[in-house]
Amino acid sequence: MIKKRKAAIMVLFLAVMFLLSAVVSSAQEEGIAKSESDQNKTLVILGCALAIGITGISSAIGLALAGSSAIAVTAEKPNLFGKCLVLQVLPMTQSVYGLLIAILLMMGAGLLGGSEEVTVSSLAGIGSIWIGLAVGLTGISAINQGMVASSSISAVGRNPDVAARGIIFTVMPETIAIFGLLVGILLMTGLGLL
C-alpha cells in the first residue's frame, strides 16, 4: 500500500515536471506568433493548472480514505452521520486553497474579471508556475489528512465523545497546506500579481 502510494506520487511528480518542461520549451520556440505577454499568460495558466490539479487529486484521495471509514461507521451507527461527515470533508480544504490560488493568479494576469490589458512579465509567468507547484505540493497533505480523518472516524465509531479531539488531530496535517497558501499569496504580492 505504501509502495503504491509512493509510486503514484512519484508518477504524479514526473508527469508535472514533464508537462512543465514541455510548456516552457514550447513557449521558447521561435516562430510563435504570440506576444511575450501572451506567452507569460500561458505560464500563468500552467501555474493555475498545477495548483488546482495537484490539490484536487490529493483532496480526492484524502476524501476517499476518510469516506470509506465514514461509510463503515454510519452503516452500524447511523446517528453518527454528522460527526463522521465533518471529519470526512476536512481533506477537501486543500483543493479550496488550490482553487483560491488559481483564481488569484488568473485575476493578477488579467485572465479573469479584467477588462484592461494586463502585461505579464516573464518573471511573473515563471513565478506563477512555481507558485502553483508550491501550493499543489503542500496540498498533498490532504492524503495524510485523509488517513488521520479515517482513524478519527473509526475512533468516533467506538466512542462518539472523541469527535472534537479527532477534528483537532485531523486538522494538524492541513497546517502544511496553509503554509503553502501563505507563501503563494506572498509571492504573488511580490511579483505584482496581486
SERO-4910 file (N, C-alpha, C, O; in steps of 0.05 Angstrom, whole numbers):
BEGIN
 pado doro    nc1    nc2    nc3   cac1   cac2   cac3    cc1    cc2    cc3    oc1    oc2    oc3
  Met    A     17    -24      0      0      0      0     17     25      0     13     44    -16
  Ile    A     37     26     18     55     49     20     72     52     -6     76     74    -16
  Lys    A     81     29    -16     98     30    -40     81     40    -64     91     55    -81
  Lys    A     56     31    -65     38     40    -87     33     70    -85     33     84   -105
  Arg    A     29     80    -61     24    108    -57     49    125    -64     47    145    -77
  Lys    A     72    116    -56     97    130    -63    101    129    -93    110    149   -105
  Ala    A     95    107   -105     98    105   -135     78    124   -148     85    136   -168
  Ala    A     54    125   -138     34    143   -150     43    172   -147     39    188   -166
  Ile    A     53    180   -124     63    207   -120     86    213   -139     88    235   -150
  Met    A    104    194   -142    127    198   -159    118    201   -188    129    218   -203
  Val    A     99    185   -197     89    187   -224     75    214   -228     79    227   -249
  Leu    A     60    223   -208     47    249   -210     68    271   -212     66    290   -228
  Phe    A     89    269   -196    110    289   -197    125    289   -224    130    311   -235
  Leu    A    131    266   -234    144    264   -260    127    275   -283    136    288   -301
  Ala    A    101    269   -281     82    280   -301     81    310   -301     80    323   -321
  Val    A     81    321   -277     81    350   -274    106    362   -285    105    382   -299
  Met    A    129    350   -279    154    361   -289    156    358   -319    166    376   -333
  Phe    A    146    336   -330    145    333   -359    128    354   -372    136    367   -392
  Leu    A    104    358   -361     86    379   -371     99    406   -369     97    422   -388
  Leu    A    112    412   -347    125    437   -343    147    441   -364    149    463   -376
  Ser    A    164    421   -369    185    425   -388    174    427   -416    186    442   -433
  Ala    A    152    414   -423    141    416   -449    130    444   -454    133    455   -476
  Val    A    116    455   -434    105    482   -438    126    503   -440    125    521   -457
  Val    A    147    501   -422    168    521   -423    183    519   -449    190    540   -461
  Ser    A    189    495   -459    203    493   -484    187    502   -508    197    515   -526
  Ser    A    160    497   -507    144    506   -529    141    537   -529    138    549   -550
  Ala    A    142    548   -505    140    577   -503    165    591   -513    164    614   -521
  Gln    A    187    576   -513    212    588   -521    218    584   -551    237    594   -562
  Glu    A    201    568   -565    206    563   -593    204    588   -609    189    607   -603
  Glu    A    220    589   -630    218    612   -648    195    609   -667    185    586   -672
  Gly    A    185    630   -677    163    629   -696    135    630   -684    115    628   -698
  Ile    A    134    631   -657    107    633   -644     97    662   -648    111    681   -644
  Ala    A     72    664   -657     61    690   -664     51    705   -640     43    728   -643
  Lys    A     52    693   -617     42    707   -593     62    728   -583     86    726   -589
  Ser    A     51    747   -570     69    767   -557     81    755   -532     72    734   -523
  Glu    A    102    768   -522    115    757   -498     96    756   -474     97    738   -458
  Ser    A     79    776   -472     59    776   -450     40    753   -452     32    741   -432
  Asp    A     32    747   -477     14    724   -481     27    697   -473     15    680   -462
  Gln    A     53    695   -480     68    671   -472     70    669   -442     67    647   -431
  Asn    A     74    692   -429     75    692   -400     48    685   -387     47    673   -366
  Lys    A     27    694   -401      0    687   -391     -5    656   -393    -19    645   -377
  Thr    A      7    644   -413      6    615   -416     19    602   -392     10    581   -382
  Leu    A     41    613   -383     55    602   -360     38    606   -334     38    589   -317
  Val    A     23    628   -333      5    633   -310    -17    611   -311    -25    601   -290
  Ile    A    -27    605   -334    -48    584   -337    -37    557   -327    -51    542   -314
  Leu    A    -12    551   -334      1    527   -324      3    527   -294     -2    507   -281
  Gly    A     10    550   -282     12    552   -253    -16    547   -240    -17    534   -220
  Cys    A    -37    557   -253    -64    553   -243    -71    523   -245    -82    512   -226
  Ala    A    -64    510   -267    -70    482   -270    -55    465   -250    -66    445   -240
  Leu    A    -30    472   -244    -15    457   -225    -27    460   -197    -30    440   -182
  Ala    A    -35    484   -190    -46    489   -163    -72    473   -159    -74    459   -139
  Ile    A    -90    475   -177   -116    462   -173   -114    432   -180   -128    416   -167
  Gly    A    -98    425   -199    -96    397   -206    -84    379   -184    -96    359   -177
  Ile    A    -61    388   -174    -48    372   -153    -65    371   -127    -68    351   -115
  Thr    A    -75    395   -119    -91    396    -94   -117    381    -98   -127    368    -79
  Gly    A   -129    382   -122   -154    368   -127   -151    338   -125   -167    324   -113
  Ile    A   -130    328   -138   -124    299   -137   -119    290   -108   -129    269    -99
  Ser    A   -103    305    -94    -96    298    -67   -120    299    -49   -124    281    -32
  Ser    A   -137    319    -52   -162    321    -36   -180    297    -42   -192    286    -24
  Ala    A   -182    290    -67   -199    267    -75   -190    242    -62   -206    226    -52
  Ile    A   -164    237    -61   -153    214    -47   -159    215    -17   -167    195     -6
  Gly    A   -154    238     -5   -160    241     24   -189    237     30   -196    224     50
  Leu    A   -207    248     13   -235    244     17   -243    215     15   -260    205     30
  Ala    A   -231    201     -4   -237    172     -7   -229    156     17   -243    138     26
  Leu    A   -205    162     27   -195    148     51   -214    152     75   -221    133     88
  Ala    A   -221    177     79   -238    183    102   -267    173     97   -280    163    115
  Gly    A   -276    175     72   -303    167     66   -308    138     69   -330    130     78
  Ser    A   -288    121     63   -292     93     67   -296     85     96   -311     68    103
  Ser    A   -282     99    114   -286     94    143   -313    105    152   -326     93    168
  Ala    A   -321    128    141   -346    141    148   -370    123    140   -389    120    155
  Ile    A   -368    111    117   -389     93    108   -391     69    127   -413     61    134
  Ala    A   -368     57    135   -369     34    153   -381     41    180   -397     26    191
  Val    A   -374     65    191   -384     72    217   -414     78    215   -430     69    232
  Thr    A   -422     94    195   -451    101    194   -469     78    186   -493     78    191
  Ala    A   -457     57    174   -473     33    168   -482     19    194   -504      9    196
  Glu    A   -464     20    214   -471      8    240   -484     27    259   -501     19    275
  Lys    A   -477     53    257   -488     74    276   -496     98    260   -481    118    258
  Pro    A   -520     98    248   -529    120    231   -531    147    245   -529    168    233
  Asn    A   -534    146    271   -536    171    287   -509    186    288   -509    210    296
  Leu    A   -487    174    279   -461    188    279   -455    200    252   -432    209    247
  Phe    A   -475    202    234   -470    212    208   -458    241    208   -439    246    194
  Gly    A   -469    258    224   -460    286    225   -431    289    234   -415    303    222
  Lys    A   -423    274    255   -396    275    265   -377    263    244   -355    274    240
  Cys    A   -385    242    231   -368    229    210   -365    248    186   -344    249    174
  Leu    A   -387    261    179   -386    279    156   -366    302    160   -351    309    141
  Val    A   -366    314    183   -348    336    189   -319    326    185   -303    340    173
  Leu    A   -313    303    196   -286    292    194   -279    284    165   -256    287    156
  Gln    A   -299    274    151   -294    265    124   -288    287    104   -272    284     85
  Val    A   -300    311    107   -297    332     88   -272    349     93   -264    366     76
  Leu    A   -258    346    115   -235    362    121   -213    361    100   -201    382     94
  Pro    A   -207    338     88   -186    338     67   -193    354     42   -176    357     24
  Met    A   -217    363     39   -225    379     16   -214    407     17   -212    420     -4
  Thr    A   -206    416     40   -197    444     42   -172    450     25   -169    473     15
  Gln    A   -155    431     21   -131    435      5   -139    442    -24   -126    459    -36
  Ser    A   -160    430    -34   -168    437    -61   -180    465    -62   -179    479    -83
  Val    A   -192    474    -40   -201    502    -38   -178    521    -40   -179    542    -53
  Tyr    A   -155    514    -27   -131    531    -28   -121    532    -57   -113    553    -66
  Gly    A   -120    509    -71   -112    509    -99   -130    526   -116   -120    540   -134
  Leu    A   -156    524   -112   -175    540   -127   -171    570   -121   -172    586   -140
  Leu    A   -167    577    -96   -163    605    -89   -138    616   -103   -138    638   -115
  Ile    A   -116    601   -103    -91    610   -116    -95    612   -146    -86    631   -158
  Ala    A   -109    593   -158   -114    594   -187   -130    619   -194   -124    632   -213
  Ile    A   -151    625   -178   -167    649   -184   -151    674   -181   -153    692   -197
  Leu    A   -135    676   -159   -118    699   -155    -97    703   -177    -92    725   -186
  Leu    A    -85    681   -186    -66    682   -209    -80    692   -234    -69    709   -249
  Met    A   -104    681   -240   -119    690   -264   -126    719   -262   -124    734   -282
  Met    A   -135    728   -239   -141    757   -236   -117    774   -239   -118    795   -252
  Gly    A    -94    766   -228    -70    781   -229    -59    783   -257    -46    803   -264
  Ala    A    -64    763   -274    -54    763   -301    -75    775   -321    -70    776   -345
  Gly    A    -98    784   -310   -118    795   -327   -134    775   -343   -148    782   -362
  Leu    A   -133    750   -335   -148    729   -348   -176    726   -338   -193    712   -350
  Leu    A   -182    738   -315   -208    735   -303   -217    762   -291   -203    774   -275
  Gly    A   -239    772   -300   -250    796   -289   -235    822   -296   -241    843   -284
  Gly    A   -217    821   -315   -203    845   -323   -211    854   -350   -209    839   -370
  Ser    A   -219    879   -353   -226    890   -379   -202    903   -392   -201    906   -417
  Glu    A   -183    912   -376   -160    925   -387   -138    905   -394   -138    883   -382
  Glu    A   -121    912   -412    -99    894   -420    -77    894   -399    -66    915   -393
  Val    A    -72    871   -387    -51    868   -366    -27    856   -379    -29    835   -393
  Thr    A     -4    868   -375     21    857   -385     34    840   -363     37    849   -340
  Val    A     40    815   -370     52    797   -351     82    794   -358     88    787   -380
  Ser    A     99    799   -339    128    797   -343    136    768   -344    121    750   -334
  Ser    A    159    762   -354    169    734   -355    174    724   -327    170    700   -321
  Leu    A    183    742   -309    187    734   -281    160    725   -268    159    706   -253
  Ala    A    139    740   -273    113    733   -262    102    708   -275     89    692   -262
  Gly    A    108    703   -301     99    679   -314    112    654   -302     98    635   -295
  Ile    A    139    655   -301    153    632   -289    147    630   -259    144    608   -249
  Gly    A    144    653   -246    137    652   -217    110    639   -212    106    626   -192
  Ser    A     92    643   -231     65    630   -228     67    600   -228     52    587   -214
  Ile    A     85    589   -244     88    560   -245     98    551   -217     88    531   -206
  Trp    A    118    565   -206    129    557   -180    108    561   -158    108    546   -139
  Ile    A     92    582   -160     71    586   -140     51    563   -142     43    552   -121
  Gly    A     43    555   -166     25    533   -169     36    507   -158     22    491   -145
  Leu    A     62    503   -163     75    479   -152     77    480   -122     72    459   -109
  Ala    A     84    503   -110     86    505    -81     59    498    -68     58    483    -48
  Val    A     38    510    -78     11    505    -67      2    476    -72     -9    463    -55
  Gly    A      8    467    -96      0    440   -103     14    419    -87      2    400    -76
  Leu    A     40    422    -84     56    401    -70     50    402    -40     49    381    -27
  Thr    A     46    425    -28     39    426      0     10    416      4      3    407     26
  Gly    A     -6    417    -17    -33    407    -16    -34    377    -16    -56    365    -10
  Ile    A    -12    363    -22    -11    334    -20    -17    325      9    -23    302     14
  Ser    A    -14    344     28    -20    338     56    -49    328     59    -56    317     80
  Ala    A    -66    333     40    -94    323     41    -95    293     43   -113    281     55
  Ile    A    -76    279     30    -75    250     32    -71    241     60    -85    224     71
  Asn    A    -51    253     73    -45    246    101    -68    254    119    -75    240    138
  Gln    A    -80    277    113   -103    286    129   -126    266    126   -140    261    146
  Gly    A   -129    254    103   -150    234     99   -145    209    116   -163    197    126
  Met    A   -119    202    119   -112    179    135   -119    185    165   -130    167    179
  Val    A   -111    209    174   -117    216    202   -148    218    206   -158    209    226
  Ala    A   -162    229    186   -191    230    188   -203    202    189   -222    198    204
  Ser    A   -192    184    174   -202    157    174   -200    144    202   -218    131    212
  Ser    A   -176    148    214   -172    137    241   -191    151    261   -202    138    279
  Ser    A   -194    177    258   -212    192    276   -241    183    273   -255    180    293
  Ile    A   -249    177    249   -276    167    244   -280    140    258   -301    135    270
  Ser    A   -260    123    255   -261     97    268   -263    100    298   -278     85    312
  Ala    A   -248    119    309   -249    124    338   -276    134    347   -287    126    368
  Val    A   -288    151    331   -315    162    337   -336    139    336   -355    139    352
  Gly    A   -331    119    319   -349     96    318   -349     80    344   -369     69    352
  Arg    A   -325     80    357   -323     66    382   -331     83    406   -344     73    425
  Asn    A   -325    109    404   -331    127    426   -338    155    415   -320    170    408
  Pro    A   -364    161    411   -372    187    399   -362    212    413   -362    233    402
  Asp    A   -354    209    438   -344    232    454   -317    242    445   -309    264    453
  Val    A   -303    227    428   -276    236    419   -277    251    393   -256    256    381
  Ala    A   -300    258    384   -303    272    357   -287    298    357   -273    304    337
  Ala    A   -289    314    377   -275    340    378   -245    336    377   -231    350    363
  Arg    A   -235    317    392   -206    311    391   -197    300    364   -175    306    354
  Gly    A   -215    285    352   -209    274    325   -207    297    305   -190    296    287
  Ile    A   -224    317    307   -223    340    289   -196    355    293   -183    363    273
  Ile    A   -187    358    317   -162    372    323   -139    357    310   -122    368    297
  Phe    A   -138    330    314   -117    314    302   -118    315    271    -97    316    258
  Thr    A   -142    315    261   -145    315    231   -137    342    219   -128    342    196
  Val    A   -141    363    233   -134    390    222   -103    394    222    -94    410    206
  Met    A    -89    381    238    -60    386    241    -44    382    214    -28    400    208
  Pro    A    -49    361    198    -34    359    173    -40    382    154    -24    388    136
  Glu    A    -63    395    157    -70    417    139    -52    441    143    -51    459    125
  Thr    A    -39    443    165    -21    466    170     -1    469    148      6    492    140
  Ile    A      9    447    137     29    448    116     17    462     91     30    478     78
  Ala    A     -8    455     85    -22    468     62    -26    497     67    -25    513     48
  Ile    A    -32    505     91    -35    533     98     -9    548     93     -9    571     84
  Phe    A     13    536    100     39    549     95     43    553     65     52    574     57
  Gly    A     36    533     49     39    535     20     21    558      9     29    573     -8
  Leu    A     -4    560     20    -22    581     12    -10    608     18    -11    627      2
  Leu    A      0    611     42     12    636     51     36    644     33     38    667     25
  Val    A     53    625     28     77    631     11     67    639    -17     78    657    -29
  Gly    A     47    625    -28     37    632    -54     26    660    -55     31    675    -74
  Ile    A     11    668    -35      0    695    -34     22    716    -32     21    737    -45
  Leu    A     42    710    -15     64    729    -12     80    731    -37     89    753    -45
  Leu    A     85    709    -51     99    710    -77     83    726    -98     95    742   -113
  Met    A     57    722    -99     41    737   -118     42    767   -113     44    783   -131
  Thr    A     42    774    -87     45    802    -80     72    813    -89     73    835   -100
  Gly    A     93    798    -83    120    807    -91    124    809   -121    139    825   -131
  Leu    A    110    792   -137    112    792   -166     93    812   -179     93    814   -203
  Gly    A     76    825   -163     58    845   -174     33    832   -186     19    845   -202
  Leu    A     27    807   -179      3    794   -189    -22    799   -171    -44    792   -179
  Leu    A    -17    811   -149    -40    819   -131    -40    849   -127    -57    859   -112
***
